Amino acid sequence: MVKKSLMYVNLCLIFWCVSCQSEKKEKAEAATFNVTSPLVKDTLIDKEYVAQIRSINHIELRAQEKGYIQSIYVDEGQAVKKGQLLFKIMPNLYESDVNRAKAEAKYAEIEYQNTKNLSDKNIVAPQEMAMAKARYDKARAELASTDTHLKFTEIRAPFSGIVGKLHVRKGSLVDDGELITELSDNSKMWVYFNVPEAEYLDQMEDHKNEPLHVRLKMANGKEFSQQGVVETIESDFDNETGNIAYRATFLNPNGLLRYGETGNILITAPYPHAVMIPQKATFEELEKKYVYVITKDNKVKAREIKVAAELPHIYVVASGLGKDDRILLDGLRLVQENQKISSRYQKPEKVMSNLDLYAE
C-alpha cells in the first residue's frame, strides 16, 4: 500500500514538472522577445595594468656611529626639509676625541714651526724638517677624522621628504649601520607596471614621436588627478611572462600618493571597427561567455564569444559574432536551446544609446 502511494506521488511530481516546462515553453513561444545586432564602431578602450607606486627617492637612514640616541627631533610621517636635524647620538666620547686631536694637532704645529725656524738657519737636517712636517700633517688628518665622527652623531635629512617609521626611541643604543628610519621624497612618484609584448608593439607604433601619457586608478577606484608620462622602458622582456616593465612619472603636488601604494595604470588605445554588444545580452557557463543567436527560422542557438575589452555596460567582442548576427537582448532565462520564438528587432544604435556608451 505504501509502495503504491509513493509511486502515485512520483507520477504526480513528474506530470507537474512536465506541465510546468510545457507551460513555460508555451509562455516563451507566446511572448515577443527583443533582439538586436552588434554595433560596429570606432571607439577608445582603456587598457589596465597592475601597478606599484614608489617614491622618486626613498632611502634608509642608518646610524653612522655607535652610541645612545640622545634626542629625536621628528615624528613618524612628518615632512622635513633638506639639512634639518632629525636625530642626535650622545656626542661626549666623540667630543673628547676631537679635543684630544686638537691638542695633538696644536703640539705638532708648534713642533713644526720650531723645526722650520731651525731649518731656515741650517741648524737641523732636511730629513728632520720633513719628519716634523709629516707629524703635523698626520695630526691635522686625525683631527679632521675625529671631527667627521663627531658630525656623524647628528643625523640630518639629505633631502626634503617624509619621515617613515621610527625604529629607535630616545635612549636606545644603536650600532654603526643600524636602521633608524626611512625618508621618502614624494614630490614625484614612479609607477611601475608590466606590458605584454603585443601591446608594447602597438603602443610604440601609435606613439612614435610623442610621449605616452597614462592615468592612474587608485585602490579606491578613483582616478588620480595628475596624468603621468612613461619616461623609462626596460631594455629586456621577461622570458617567463613575455612582459616588459614600464616606469611612469606622476607629479604629486598634494602628497596624496605614498611609497608602497598599489593601483592600476590606464592607457587609452584606439580600437577601430569594434564589435560591441550590451553586457546584459550575455550569460556565463563554466567561466565562458555566451549569447543567444537567433537563426533565420527564429530559433535560439547559444554561441560562445570571446571578449576583447569591457566598457560601461558593454562588451567589445573579439570573436564569435558578426555585425549581421541577431542576438537575444532580454529574457535569456525564459528560452531554451533550439526553441522557436517571436522576436522584435531593435536597432543597435538605439539599444546602445540607453547604455551610457562612451565611444568616438
Phi, psi and omega per residue, in radians:
M1 nan -0.733 3.127
V2 -1.143 -0.726 3.136
K3 -1.059 -0.722 3.138
K4 -1.117 -0.657 3.137
S5 -1.144 -0.749 3.125
L6 -1.120 -0.736 3.112
M7 -1.070 -0.682 3.138
Y8 -1.123 -0.745 3.133
V9 -1.106 -0.776 3.135
N10 -1.057 -0.743 3.122
L11 -1.096 -0.676 3.122
C12 -1.118 -0.730 3.134
L13 -1.114 -0.736 -3.141
I14 -1.089 -0.833 3.130
F15 -1.077 -0.623 -3.121
W16 -1.195 -0.727 3.123
C17 -1.124 -0.782 3.126
V18 -1.094 -0.675 -3.135
S19 -1.150 -0.711 3.133
C20 -1.128 -0.766 -3.141
Q21 -1.120 -0.701 3.126
S22 -1.140 -0.707 3.138
E23 -1.143 -0.720 3.118
K24 -1.096 -0.746 -3.136
K25 -1.142 -0.706 -3.140
E26 -1.125 -0.692 3.121
K27 -1.147 -0.709 3.140
A28 -1.129 -0.681 3.141
E29 -1.215 -0.562 -3.118
A30 -1.339 -0.507 -3.102
A31 -1.303 2.755 3.055
T32 -1.912 2.142 -3.057
F33 -1.781 2.546 3.075
N34 -1.429 2.311 3.072
V35 -2.238 2.784 3.132
T36 -2.632 -3.066 3.110
S37 -2.201 2.820 3.061
P38 -1.094 2.573 3.045
L39 -1.708 2.125 3.124
V40 -1.761 2.070 -3.001
K41 -2.780 2.534 3.018
D42 -1.214 2.363 -3.114
T43 -2.573 3.090 3.074
L44 -2.013 2.381 -3.097
I45 -2.182 2.365 3.068
D46 -1.554 2.061 3.020
K47 -1.570 2.351 -3.106
E48 -1.905 2.458 3.121
Y49 -2.365 2.278 3.112
V50 -1.102 2.342 -3.000
A51 -2.275 2.650 3.022
Q52 -2.005 2.319 -3.060
I53 -1.814 2.243 -3.112
R54 -2.286 2.662 3.052
S55 -1.273 2.657 3.114
I56 -1.161 -0.429 3.070
N57 -2.560 2.009 -3.121
H58 -2.382 2.051 -3.065
I59 -2.290 2.869 3.000
E60 -1.718 2.325 3.045
L61 -1.707 2.111 -3.101
R62 -2.142 2.678 3.112
A63 -1.186 2.378 3.090
Q64 -1.747 -0.110 3.076
E65 -2.437 2.693 3.087
K66 -1.466 2.450 3.095
G67 2.847 -3.095 3.124
Y68 -1.591 2.445 3.063
I69 -1.230 1.974 -3.104
Q70 -1.497 -0.707 -3.083
S71 -2.539 2.511 3.011
I72 -2.126 2.102 -3.003
Y73 -1.804 -0.021 -3.080
V74 -2.327 2.977 3.084
D75 -2.199 2.889 3.135
E76 -1.083 2.374 3.132
G77 1.391 0.078 -3.108
Q78 -1.427 2.440 3.048
A79 -1.430 2.316 -3.109
V80 -2.248 2.798 3.132
K81 -1.777 2.754 3.099
K82 -1.025 2.297 3.136
G83 1.521 -0.110 -3.119
Q84 -1.193 2.423 3.127
L85 -1.282 2.188 -3.091
L86 -1.861 -0.843 -3.095
F87 -2.419 2.704 3.049
K88 -2.361 2.198 3.066
I89 -1.580 2.437 -3.084
M90 -0.882 2.077 -2.941
P91 -1.660 0.038 -2.972
N92 -0.909 -0.882 -3.098
L93 -1.055 -0.744 -3.078
Y94 -1.278 -0.544 3.054
E95 -1.143 -0.691 3.097
S96 -1.097 -0.725 3.116
D97 -1.092 -0.686 3.131
V98 -1.146 -0.777 -3.139
N99 -1.078 -0.737 3.114
R100 -1.114 -0.746 3.140
A101 -1.141 -0.612 3.093
K102 -1.123 -0.753 -3.137
A103 -1.126 -0.730 3.134
E104 -1.155 -0.664 3.118
A105 -1.171 -0.654 3.120
K106 -1.162 -0.752 3.115
Y107 -1.073 -0.774 3.141
A108 -1.127 -0.594 3.128
E109 -1.171 -0.766 3.129
I110 -1.099 -0.758 3.122
E111 -1.074 -0.707 -3.133
Y112 -1.152 -0.758 -3.122
Q113 -1.131 -0.708 3.116
N114 -1.113 -0.781 -3.141
T115 -1.108 -0.650 3.135
K116 -1.131 -0.738 3.108
N117 -1.067 -0.752 3.114
L118 -1.166 -0.631 3.137
S119 -1.165 -0.628 3.128
D120 -1.140 -0.449 3.124
K121 -1.689 0.168 3.127
N122 1.032 0.575 3.119
I123 -1.561 -0.560 3.136
V124 -1.964 2.740 -3.140
A125 -1.298 2.710 3.119
P126 -1.027 -0.607 -3.141
Q127 -1.091 -0.688 3.126
E128 -1.164 -0.644 3.087
M129 -1.109 -0.728 3.136
A130 -1.135 -0.668 3.118
M131 -1.136 -0.728 3.116
A132 -1.096 -0.731 3.103
K133 -1.091 -0.717 -3.131
A134 -1.140 -0.721 3.125
R135 -1.120 -0.661 3.124
Y136 -1.153 -0.773 3.123
D137 -1.101 -0.683 3.126
K138 -1.130 -0.735 3.139
A139 -1.114 -0.713 3.107
R140 -1.151 -0.662 3.110
A141 -1.129 -0.713 3.115
E142 -1.164 -0.624 3.069
L143 -1.108 -0.773 3.123
A144 -1.086 -0.673 -3.140
S145 -1.148 -0.829 -3.137
T146 -1.156 -0.617 3.096
D147 -1.126 -0.652 3.096
T148 -1.131 -0.772 3.101
H149 -1.055 -0.661 3.098
L150 -1.131 -0.731 3.119
K151 -1.116 -0.533 3.137
F152 -1.187 -0.232 3.079
T153 -1.303 -0.220 3.029
E154 -1.833 2.082 -3.123
I155 -1.775 2.003 -3.087
R156 -1.990 2.771 -3.132
A157 -1.278 2.136 3.120
P158 -1.291 -0.278 3.070
F159 -2.750 2.898 3.102
S160 -1.270 2.408 -3.118
G161 -3.115 -2.808 -3.105
I162 -2.058 2.301 -3.125
V163 -1.329 2.413 3.117
G164 -1.577 -2.683 -3.132
K165 -1.170 2.387 3.079
L166 -1.469 2.123 -3.127
H167 -1.666 0.006 3.113
V168 -2.328 2.878 3.046
R169 -2.238 2.879 3.116
K170 -1.014 2.271 -3.106
G171 1.646 -0.133 3.128
S172 -1.169 2.494 3.033
L173 -1.610 2.120 -3.112
V174 -2.013 2.549 3.064
D175 -1.643 2.851 3.046
D176 -1.030 2.129 3.133
G177 1.623 -0.006 -3.105
E178 -1.298 2.460 -3.117
L179 -1.218 2.272 3.124
I180 -1.878 -0.838 3.098
T181 -2.892 -3.097 3.036
E182 -2.069 2.757 3.113
L183 -2.345 2.249 -3.084
S184 -2.122 2.282 2.989
D185 -1.661 1.829 -3.056
N186 -1.794 0.300 3.119
S187 -1.109 -0.599 2.989
K188 -2.268 2.654 -3.141
M189 -2.170 2.471 3.025
W190 -1.758 2.232 -3.124
V191 -2.040 2.098 -3.078
Y192 -1.790 2.396 3.079
F193 -2.694 2.816 -3.078
N194 -1.970 2.443 -3.081
V195 -2.150 2.310 3.072
P196 -1.102 2.738 -3.029
E197 -1.046 -0.773 -3.098
A198 -1.097 -0.716 -3.136
E199 -1.250 -0.596 3.050
Y200 -1.032 -0.795 -3.128
L201 -1.109 -0.716 3.106
D202 -1.107 -0.749 -3.120
Q203 -1.141 -0.701 3.126
M204 -1.161 -0.565 3.103
E205 -1.229 -0.689 -3.091
D206 -1.373 -0.372 -3.066
H207 -2.217 0.946 -3.090
K208 -1.106 -0.846 -3.007
N209 -2.032 0.368 3.141
E210 -2.504 2.665 -3.135
P211 -1.200 2.680 3.124
L212 -1.591 1.946 3.123
H213 -1.575 2.436 -3.101
V214 -2.324 2.871 3.072
R215 -2.127 2.802 -3.090
L216 -2.126 2.113 3.006
K217 -1.691 2.096 -3.066
M218 -1.392 3.067 -3.045
A219 -1.100 -0.425 3.117
N220 -1.510 0.106 3.105
G221 1.543 -0.117 3.138
K222 -1.574 2.664 3.111
E223 -1.495 2.426 3.069
F224 -1.178 2.535 -2.998
S225 -1.204 -0.434 -3.087
Q226 -1.739 2.501 2.993
Q227 -1.464 2.617 3.095
G228 -1.919 2.886 3.120
V229 -2.226 2.297 3.068
V230 -1.302 1.992 -3.098
E231 -1.848 -0.369 -3.060
T232 -2.447 2.362 3.002
I233 -2.226 2.266 -3.109
E234 -1.063 2.797 -3.056
S235 -1.399 -0.443 -3.005
D236 -2.134 2.587 2.981
F237 -1.467 2.601 3.037
D238 -1.332 2.053 -3.077
N239 -1.140 -0.452 -3.109
E240 -1.410 -0.679 -3.072
T241 -1.780 -0.355 -3.066
G242 1.311 0.287 -3.131
N243 -1.844 2.830 3.023
I244 -2.236 2.524 -3.032
A245 -1.545 2.332 3.040
Y246 -1.919 2.701 2.979
R247 -2.304 2.058 3.108
A248 -1.842 2.539 3.135
T249 -1.899 2.264 3.117
F250 -2.113 2.307 2.936
L251 -1.196 2.519 -3.074
N252 -2.305 1.111 -2.967
P253 -1.108 -0.547 -3.105
N254 -1.704 0.046 3.099
G255 1.200 0.393 -3.114
L256 -1.182 -0.715 -3.122
L257 -1.414 2.467 3.129
R258 -2.263 2.774 3.119
Y259 -1.028 2.331 3.059
G260 1.648 -0.093 3.093
E261 -1.193 2.867 3.060
T262 -2.174 2.905 3.110
G263 -3.105 -2.839 3.105
N264 -2.312 2.279 3.039
I265 -1.435 2.375 3.095
L266 -1.961 2.185 3.061
I267 -2.108 2.106 -3.129
T268 -1.464 2.171 -3.109
A269 -2.198 2.447 3.067
P270 -1.217 2.504 3.129
Y271 -2.289 1.610 -3.101
P272 -1.274 2.526 3.070
H273 0.932 0.821 3.132
A274 -1.259 2.350 3.084
V275 -1.636 1.910 -3.000
M276 -2.058 2.433 3.093
I277 -2.385 2.742 3.074
P278 -1.174 2.487 3.088
Q279 -1.094 -0.561 -3.088
K280 -1.209 -0.216 3.117
A281 -1.511 0.112 -3.096
T282 -2.043 2.805 3.007
F283 -2.500 2.826 -3.064
E284 -2.042 2.509 2.992
E285 -2.526 2.145 3.136
L286 0.924 0.802 3.086
E287 1.112 0.315 3.039
K288 -1.981 2.575 -3.112
K289 -1.772 2.464 -3.111
Y290 -2.345 2.759 2.924
V291 -2.260 2.800 3.021
Y292 -1.692 2.015 3.092
V293 -1.625 2.381 3.125
I294 -1.704 2.095 -3.100
T295 -1.325 3.082 -3.130
K296 -1.116 -0.535 3.110
D297 -1.630 0.371 3.039
N298 1.128 0.563 3.037
K299 -1.726 2.631 -3.093
V300 -1.580 2.213 3.111
K301 -2.284 2.194 3.086
A302 -1.345 2.404 3.133
R303 -2.419 2.328 3.126
E304 -1.352 2.482 3.079
I305 -2.211 2.741 3.033
K306 -1.927 2.281 -3.101
V307 -1.670 2.205 3.125
A308 -1.539 -0.624 -3.115
A309 -2.803 2.904 -3.095
E310 -2.217 2.261 3.027
L311 -1.999 2.975 3.087
P312 -0.994 2.018 3.105
H313 1.220 0.115 -2.995
I314 -2.364 2.532 2.969
Y315 -1.930 2.408 2.949
V316 -1.662 2.107 -3.000
V317 -1.596 2.237 3.113
A318 -1.484 -0.663 -3.131
S319 -2.770 2.756 3.084
G320 1.980 -0.329 -3.114
L321 -2.377 2.567 3.006
G322 -1.947 2.881 -3.050
K323 -1.159 -0.361 -3.096
D324 -1.695 -0.041 3.111
D325 -1.200 2.506 3.029
R326 -1.791 2.310 -3.118
I327 -2.181 2.647 3.121
L328 -1.275 2.252 -3.048
L329 -1.607 -0.649 3.133
D330 -2.566 3.006 -3.106
G331 1.275 0.511 -3.068
L332 -1.099 -0.499 -3.112
R333 -1.479 -0.078 -3.094
L334 -1.722 -0.051 -3.076
V335 -2.070 2.881 3.114
Q336 -2.278 2.834 3.125
E337 -0.996 2.342 3.091
N338 1.233 0.154 3.118
Q339 -1.340 2.457 3.101
K340 -1.618 2.261 -3.068
I341 -2.243 2.895 2.996
S342 -1.720 2.311 -3.004
S343 -2.260 2.718 3.068
R344 -2.219 2.123 -3.039
Y345 -1.476 2.352 3.045
Q346 -2.094 2.355 -3.138
K347 -1.112 2.424 -3.098
P348 -1.068 -0.566 3.120
E349 -1.075 -0.701 -3.141
K350 -1.215 -0.707 3.137
V351 -1.097 -0.810 -3.081
M352 -1.197 -0.512 -3.114
S353 -1.141 -0.348 3.110
N354 -1.658 0.139 -3.089
L355 -2.026 0.284 3.137
D356 0.980 0.891 -3.132
L357 -1.331 2.220 3.050
Y358 -1.895 1.698 -3.114
A359 -2.439 2.867 3.105
E360 -2.184 nan nan
